[in-house]
Amino acid sequence: MFLLHGTPGSRVGPAPRPQVLYRLGVRLITFDRPGYGLSDRLKGRAIASIAADVAVIADALGIGRFAVVGRSGGAPHALACGALLPDRITKVAALVGLAPPKAEGLDWFEGMAPSNVREYTIGQGGIAPVAASLAAAVAQIRADPASKLRGLATENTATDRRTIADFGIRTMLLDNFSEALRASADGWVDDIVAFCSDWSFDPARITVPTLVWHGEQDVYAPVGHARWLGRRIPGAILRIDRGTAHFGALDVLPDVMLWLIREQNN
């Protein structure tokens, strides 16, 4: 199973503990998207570009078929794998992700936190303005990774604050942010631009079993995005949790993985 990290993120991002993976019987594969951590940049990449990366890694590991789960910024990339690698993907799960920027009938910014509205509005202008807008935040996170969590706290819901208060999750998030930006902010910049550009695939092309999970109180990727995806993806299972928000995806990840490994008739 591939786990695609959030934005900004890295291969060391939040994941179930090893004993949970052992109990599930899951071999979990993570990697840095281009421009993050130890991965070289792929300037101008689209969301669809991830499918080729996943296929190459699977080939190198001798894996024929596999499941994919993406959380937050990883969710659109997981959907790209479902659409573009149908012969290799067993199931796909997208947790608290965004819909395409020109999703028909969706008010893309409705219910979104001001910081993300600003970030994605700038993202429509391309790489240079995004890089300039993130420069100060990147410098601050490198000097003090906890500053990213403090910044999130100003917009987080009560449920997200409770999730992040967990010592283990906070530690994983801090390691995640540090590793993501260790060399440059290119991955973060390119993610934002890719989210706001043509994804180079249509979610309606996804034919593999797909789960779309969302916390109804999410202010970073509003729940309307999940509802749109649930309607757009043929046969998708849409699960909305009314009592959680964006970081609730961390709590449900083991249950989502259990769904991913079940036989289809279950």
Secondary structure, DSSP 8 states (H G I E B T S, - for coil): -EEE--SS--TTS----HHHHHHHT---B----TTSTTS---TT--GGGHHHHHHHHHHHTT--SEEEEEETTHHHHHHHHHHH-TTTEEEEEEES----TT-TT--TTTT--HHHHHHHHHHTT-HHHHHHHHHHHHHHHHH-THHHHHHHHTT--HHHHHHHTSHHHHHHHHHHHHHHTSS-SHHHHHHHHHHTS--SS-GGG--S-EEEEEETT-SSS-HHHHHHHHHHSTT-EEEEETT--TTHHHHHHHHHHHHHHS-TT-
